[in-house]
Amino acid sequence: MHLQVTKARLGAHADVLIGMDIISQGDFTVTNKGGVTVFSYRYPSAVHIDFVKEHNEAALRDRIAKIR
């Protein structure tokens, strides 16, 4: 709650270092859809983010839809 934060548009050759002291306090994600990298952070942590579980659930839904 008492952290200074910065929002910025970084160029293609920017390096970023985010310490575990920050990451371990909340939910931190990095996505790269369509070549656009987005960092997102939420405090306090709200949910477990599990991309493998999401993928498996989507694959199961696709299989069920094909059967119907």
N, CA, C and O atoms as CSV, one atom per row, in Angstrom:
chain,resi,resn,atom,element,x,y,z
A,1,MET,N,N,0.812,-1.202,0.000
A,1,MET,CA,C,0.000,0.000,0.000
A,1,MET,C,C,0.853,1.264,0.000
A,1,MET,O,O,0.419,2.314,-0.473
A,2,HIS,N,N,2.047,1.159,0.523
A,2,HIS,CA,C,2.899,2.337,0.627
A,2,HIS,C,C,4.054,2.262,-0.363
A,2,HIS,O,O,5.183,2.635,-0.044
A,3,LEU,N,N,3.764,1.782,-1.560
A,3,LEU,CA,C,4.785,1.651,-2.590
A,3,LEU,C,C,4.555,2.694,-3.659
A,3,LEU,O,O,3.418,2.976,-4.038
A,4,GLN,N,N,5.647,3.265,-4.143
A,4,GLN,CA,C,5.566,4.156,-5.288
A,4,GLN,C,C,5.537,3.292,-6.537
A,4,GLN,O,O,6.366,2.394,-6.684
A,5,VAL,N,N,4.606,3.544,-7.431
A,5,VAL,CA,C,4.500,2.759,-8.656
A,5,VAL,C,C,4.632,3.676,-9.859
A,5,VAL,O,O,4.444,4.889,-9.765
A,6,THR,N,N,4.958,3.069,-10.985
A,6,THR,CA,C,5.141,3.827,-12.218
A,6,THR,C,C,4.424,3.116,-13.347
A,6,THR,O,O,4.456,1.889,-13.437
A,7,LYS,N,N,3.790,3.869,-14.191
A,7,LYS,CA,C,3.178,3.328,-15.395
A,7,LYS,C,C,3.940,3.920,-16.575
A,7,LYS,O,O,4.155,5.131,-16.641
A,8,ALA,N,N,4.346,3.058,-17.507
A,8,ALA,CA,C,5.127,3.555,-18.635
A,8,ALA,C,C,4.939,2.664,-19.848
A,8,ALA,O,O,4.628,1.480,-19.720
A,9,ARG,N,N,5.125,3.226,-20.999
A,9,ARG,CA,C,5.190,2.455,-22.244
A,9,ARG,C,C,6.670,2.266,-22.536
A,9,ARG,O,O,7.394,3.228,-22.796
A,10,LEU,N,N,7.110,1.011,-22.490
A,10,LEU,CA,C,8.520,0.704,-22.673
A,10,LEU,C,C,8.789,0.308,-24.109
A,10,LEU,O,O,7.946,-0.312,-24.757
A,11,GLY,N,N,9.950,0.661,-24.603
A,11,GLY,CA,C,10.334,0.301,-25.958
A,11,GLY,C,C,10.696,-1.168,-26.053
A,11,GLY,O,O,10.697,-1.882,-25.050
A,12,ALA,N,N,10.997,-1.610,-27.240
A,12,ALA,CA,C,11.275,-3.023,-27.509
A,12,ALA,C,C,12.540,-3.520,-26.829
A,12,ALA,O,O,12.692,-4.726,-26.633
A,13,HIS,N,N,13.443,-2.636,-26.467
A,13,HIS,CA,C,14.724,-3.064,-25.906
A,13,HIS,C,C,14.864,-2.690,-24.433
A,13,HIS,O,O,15.982,-2.530,-23.942
A,14,ALA,N,N,13.756,-2.549,-23.730
A,14,ALA,CA,C,13.796,-2.169,-22.315
A,14,ALA,C,C,14.003,-3.408,-21.445
A,14,ALA,O,O,13.479,-4.482,-21.741
A,15,ASP,N,N,14.765,-3.245,-20.380
A,15,ASP,CA,C,14.945,-4.294,-19.384
A,15,ASP,C,C,14.196,-3.886,-18.126
A,15,ASP,O,O,14.205,-2.718,-17.736
A,16,VAL,N,N,13.545,-4.864,-17.494
A,16,VAL,CA,C,12.765,-4.587,-16.294
A,16,VAL,C,C,13.151,-5.602,-15.231
A,16,VAL,O,O,13.291,-6.791,-15.517
A,17,LEU,N,N,13.321,-5.130,-14.010
A,17,LEU,CA,C,13.607,-6.008,-12.885
A,17,LEU,C,C,12.568,-5.726,-11.804
A,17,LEU,O,O,12.469,-4.608,-11.298
A,18,ILE,N,N,11.794,-6.756,-11.457
A,18,ILE,CA,C,10.786,-6.627,-10.401
A,18,ILE,C,C,11.127,-7.663,-9.349
A,18,ILE,O,O,11.182,-8.857,-9.643
A,19,GLY,N,N,11.352,-7.219,-8.142
A,19,GLY,CA,C,11.816,-8.102,-7.079
A,19,GLY,C,C,10.718,-8.973,-6.480
A,19,GLY,O,O,9.533,-8.646,-6.533
A,20,MET,N,N,11.154,-10.091,-5.911
A,20,MET,CA,C,10.220,-11.014,-5.263
A,20,MET,C,C,9.542,-10.368,-4.060
A,20,MET,O,O,8.463,-10.805,-3.662
A,21,ASP,N,N,10.147,-9.339,-3.470
A,21,ASP,CA,C,9.495,-8.658,-2.362
A,21,ASP,C,C,8.181,-8.026,-2.817
A,21,ASP,O,O,7.248,-7.900,-2.024
A,22,ILE,N,N,8.103,-7.635,-4.073
A,22,ILE,CA,C,6.870,-7.086,-4.636
A,22,ILE,C,C,5.995,-8.211,-5.185
A,22,ILE,O,O,4.810,-8.290,-4.859
A,23,ILE,N,N,6.568,-9.079,-6.013
A,23,ILE,CA,C,5.800,-10.147,-6.659
A,23,ILE,C,C,5.095,-11.027,-5.632
A,23,ILE,O,O,3.946,-11.414,-5.843
A,24,SER,N,N,5.757,-11.348,-4.533
A,24,SER,CA,C,5.194,-12.283,-3.551
A,24,SER,C,C,4.020,-11.710,-2.769
A,24,SER,O,O,3.359,-12.438,-2.029
A,25,GLN,N,N,3.754,-10.429,-2.918
A,25,GLN,CA,C,2.657,-9.808,-2.170
A,25,GLN,C,C,1.335,-9.778,-2.928
A,25,GLN,O,O,0.293,-9.499,-2.334
A,26,GLY,N,N,1.359,-10.058,-4.217
A,26,GLY,CA,C,0.130,-9.942,-4.994
A,26,GLY,C,C,0.123,-10.884,-6.172
A,26,GLY,O,O,0.843,-11.882,-6.186
A,27,ASP,N,N,-0.692,-10.568,-7.162
A,27,ASP,CA,C,-0.792,-11.339,-8.399
A,27,ASP,C,C,-0.055,-10.583,-9.490
A,27,ASP,O,O,-0.371,-9.425,-9.765
A,28,PHE,N,N,0.927,-11.227,-10.116
A,28,PHE,CA,C,1.748,-10.608,-11.157
A,28,PHE,C,C,1.680,-11.460,-12.406
A,28,PHE,O,O,1.908,-12.668,-12.342
A,29,THR,N,N,1.372,-10.854,-13.541
A,29,THR,CA,C,1.331,-11.592,-14.808
A,29,THR,C,C,2.083,-10.828,-15.888
A,29,THR,O,O,2.219,-9.605,-15.839
A,30,VAL,N,N,2.564,-11.587,-16.859
A,30,VAL,CA,C,3.158,-11.023,-18.066
A,30,VAL,C,C,2.511,-11.754,-19.233
A,30,VAL,O,O,2.577,-12.981,-19.307
A,31,THR,N,N,1.891,-11.021,-20.138
A,31,THR,CA,C,1.299,-11.635,-21.322
A,31,THR,C,C,1.907,-10.994,-22.558
A,31,THR,O,O,2.464,-9.897,-22.495
A,32,ASN,N,N,1.793,-11.695,-23.689
A,32,ASN,CA,C,2.394,-11.191,-24.924
A,32,ASN,C,C,1.530,-11.573,-26.125
A,32,ASN,O,O,1.985,-12.281,-27.024
A,33,LYS,N,N,0.309,-11.109,-26.135
A,33,LYS,CA,C,-0.607,-11.418,-27.236
A,33,LYS,C,C,-0.344,-10.470,-28.406
A,33,LYS,O,O,-0.265,-9.254,-28.228
A,34,GLY,N,N,-0.211,-11.033,-29.585
A,34,GLY,CA,C,-0.012,-10.227,-30.784
A,34,GLY,C,C,1.251,-9.388,-30.749
A,34,GLY,O,O,1.323,-8.333,-31.380
A,35,GLY,N,N,2.256,-9.864,-30.003
A,35,GLY,CA,C,3.513,-9.129,-29.935
A,35,GLY,C,C,3.497,-7.933,-29.000
A,35,GLY,O,O,4.463,-7.172,-28.947
A,36,VAL,N,N,2.400,-7.760,-28.258
A,36,VAL,CA,C,2.298,-6.664,-27.295
A,36,VAL,C,C,2.443,-7.252,-25.892
A,36,VAL,O,O,1.597,-8.028,-25.447
A,37,THR,N,N,3.515,-6.881,-25.204
A,37,THR,CA,C,3.772,-7.398,-23.871
A,37,THR,C,C,3.112,-6.499,-22.840
A,37,THR,O,O,3.286,-5.280,-22.851
A,38,VAL,N,N,2.344,-7.128,-21.943
A,38,VAL,CA,C,1.646,-6.393,-20.894
A,38,VAL,C,C,2.005,-7.008,-19.548
A,38,VAL,O,O,1.879,-8.217,-19.356
A,39,PHE,N,N,2.447,-6.176,-18.627
A,39,PHE,CA,C,2.687,-6.577,-17.241
A,39,PHE,C,C,1.488,-6.113,-16.440
A,39,PHE,O,O,1.004,-4.999,-16.639
A,40,SER,N,N,1.006,-6.948,-15.542
A,40,SER,CA,C,-0.120,-6.553,-14.711
A,40,SER,C,C,0.139,-7.019,-13.282
A,40,SER,O,O,0.653,-8.115,-13.059
A,41,TYR,N,N,-0.218,-6.182,-12.325
A,41,TYR,CA,C,0.007,-6.499,-10.917
A,41,TYR,C,C,-1.219,-6.076,-10.120
A,41,TYR,O,O,-1.781,-5.002,-10.335
A,42,ARG,N,N,-1.622,-6.946,-9.192
A,42,ARG,CA,C,-2.790,-6.664,-8.346
A,42,ARG,C,C,-2.419,-6.967,-6.905
A,42,ARG,O,O,-1.834,-8.009,-6.608
A,43,TYR,N,N,-2.767,-6.046,-6.010
A,43,TYR,CA,C,-2.565,-6.235,-4.575
A,43,TYR,C,C,-3.847,-5.850,-3.865
A,43,TYR,O,O,-4.409,-4.793,-4.150
A,44,PRO,N,N,-4.313,-6.654,-2.975
A,44,PRO,CA,C,-3.767,-7.955,-2.579
A,44,PRO,C,C,-4.117,-9.027,-3.600
A,44,PRO,O,O,-4.944,-8.824,-4.489
A,45,SER,N,N,-3.473,-10.157,-3.449
A,45,SER,CA,C,-3.739,-11.282,-4.343
A,45,SER,C,C,-5.211,-11.653,-4.263
A,45,SER,O,O,-5.796,-11.660,-3.180
A,46,ALA,N,N,-5.812,-11.963,-5.412
A,46,ALA,CA,C,-7.248,-12.247,-5.450
A,46,ALA,C,C,-7.555,-13.695,-5.827
A,46,ALA,O,O,-8.475,-14.292,-5.267
A,47,VAL,N,N,-6.807,-14.264,-6.757
A,47,VAL,CA,C,-7.076,-15.626,-7.216
A,47,VAL,C,C,-5.768,-16.292,-7.614
A,47,VAL,O,O,-4.755,-15.624,-7.826
A,48,HIS,N,N,-5.801,-17.619,-7.715
A,48,HIS,CA,C,-4.666,-18.345,-8.279
A,48,HIS,C,C,-4.795,-18.288,-9.794
A,48,HIS,O,O,-5.850,-18.614,-10.338
A,49,ILE,N,N,-3.748,-17.884,-10.471
A,49,ILE,CA,C,-3.738,-17.815,-11.931
A,49,ILE,C,C,-2.980,-19.042,-12.422
A,49,ILE,O,O,-1.798,-19.213,-12.123
A,50,ASP,N,N,-3.666,-19.891,-13.175
A,50,ASP,CA,C,-3.066,-21.149,-13.627
A,50,ASP,C,C,-3.380,-21.330,-15.109
A,50,ASP,O,O,-4.459,-21.802,-15.466
A,51,PHE,N,N,-2.440,-20.955,-15.964
A,51,PHE,CA,C,-2.673,-21.033,-17.401
A,51,PHE,C,C,-2.798,-22.471,-17.897
A,51,PHE,O,O,-3.510,-22.719,-18.870
A,52,VAL,N,N,-2.134,-23.407,-17.262
A,52,VAL,CA,C,-2.252,-24.816,-17.657
A,52,VAL,C,C,-3.671,-25.298,-17.384
A,52,VAL,O,O,-4.275,-25.961,-18.227
A,53,LYS,N,N,-4.202,-24.970,-16.217
A,53,LYS,CA,C,-5.576,-25.363,-15.880
A,53,LYS,C,C,-6.565,-24.732,-16.858
A,53,LYS,O,O,-7.485,-25.402,-17.328
A,54,GLU,N,N,-6.380,-23.443,-17.167
A,54,GLU,CA,C,-7.268,-22.772,-18.129
A,54,GLU,C,C,-7.217,-23.464,-19.488
A,54,GLU,O,O,-8.253,-23.667,-20.120
A,55,HIS,N,N,-6.024,-23.825,-19.937
A,55,HIS,CA,C,-5.860,-24.503,-21.221
A,55,HIS,C,C,-6.581,-25.848,-21.213
A,55,HIS,O,O,-7.304,-26.171,-22.156
A,56,ASN,N,N,-6.388,-26.627,-20.163
A,56,ASN,CA,C,-7.011,-27.950,-20.083
A,56,ASN,C,C,-8.528,-27.851,-20.037
A,56,ASN,O,O,-9.216,-28.659,-20.660
A,57,GLU,N,N,-9.063,-26.867,-19.303
A,57,GLU,CA,C,-10.513,-26.689,-19.237
A,57,GLU,C,C,-11.072,-26.282,-20.601
A,57,GLU,O,O,-12.140,-26.750,-20.996
A,58,ALA,N,N,-10.361,-25.418,-21.320
A,58,ALA,CA,C,-10.811,-25.003,-22.656
A,58,ALA,C,C,-10.771,-26.179,-23.623
A,58,ALA,O,O,-11.676,-26.335,-24.442
A,59,ALA,N,N,-9.735,-27.007,-23.540
A,59,ALA,CA,C,-9.631,-28.178,-24.410
A,59,ALA,C,C,-10.774,-29.147,-24.131
A,59,ALA,O,O,-11.336,-29.723,-25.062
A,60,LEU,N,N,-11.120,-29.332,-22.874
A,60,LEU,CA,C,-12.231,-30.220,-22.512
A,60,LEU,C,C,-13.549,-29.668,-23.057
A,60,LEU,O,O,-14.360,-30.423,-23.592
A,61,ARG,N,N,-13.768,-28.360,-22.927
A,61,ARG,CA,C,-14.991,-27.751,-23.470
A,61,ARG,C,C,-15.067,-27.945,-24.977
A,61,ARG,O,O,-16.140,-28.222,-25.513
A,62,ASP,N,N,-13.928,-27.800,-25.671
A,62,ASP,CA,C,-13.897,-27.998,-27.120
A,62,ASP,C,C,-14.254,-29.433,-27.491
A,62,ASP,O,O,-15.005,-29.665,-28.438
A,63,ARG,N,N,-13.713,-30.397,-26.743
A,63,ARG,CA,C,-14.031,-31.806,-27.020
A,63,ARG,C,C,-15.501,-32.111,-26.797
A,63,ARG,O,O,-16.115,-32.838,-27.577
A,64,ILE,N,N,-16.066,-31.558,-25.735
A,64,ILE,CA,C,-17.494,-31.780,-25.441
A,64,ILE,C,C,-18.345,-31.148,-26.537
A,64,ILE,O,O,-19.336,-31.740,-26.963
A,65,ALA,N,N,-17.976,-29.962,-26.999
A,65,ALA,CA,C,-18.741,-29.295,-28.055
A,65,ALA,C,C,-18.707,-30.096,-29.350
A,65,ALA,O,O,-19.699,-30.114,-30.078
A,66,LYS,N,N,-17.608,-30.750,-29.653
A,66,LYS,CA,C,-17.493,-31.562,-30.872
A,66,LYS,C,C,-18.374,-32.805,-30.786
A,66,LYS,O,O,-18.906,-33.260,-31.799
A,67,ILE,N,N,-18.531,-33.352,-29.587
A,67,ILE,CA,C,-19.364,-34.542,-29.397
A,67,ILE,C,C,-20.825,-34.204,-29.614
A,67,ILE,O,O,-21.576,-35.002,-30.174
A,68,ARG,N,N,-21.223,-33.040,-29.177
A,68,ARG,CA,C,-22.650,-32.634,-29.270
A,68,ARG,C,C,-22.948,-32.266,-30.661
A,68,ARG,O,O,-24.079,-31.895,-30.973
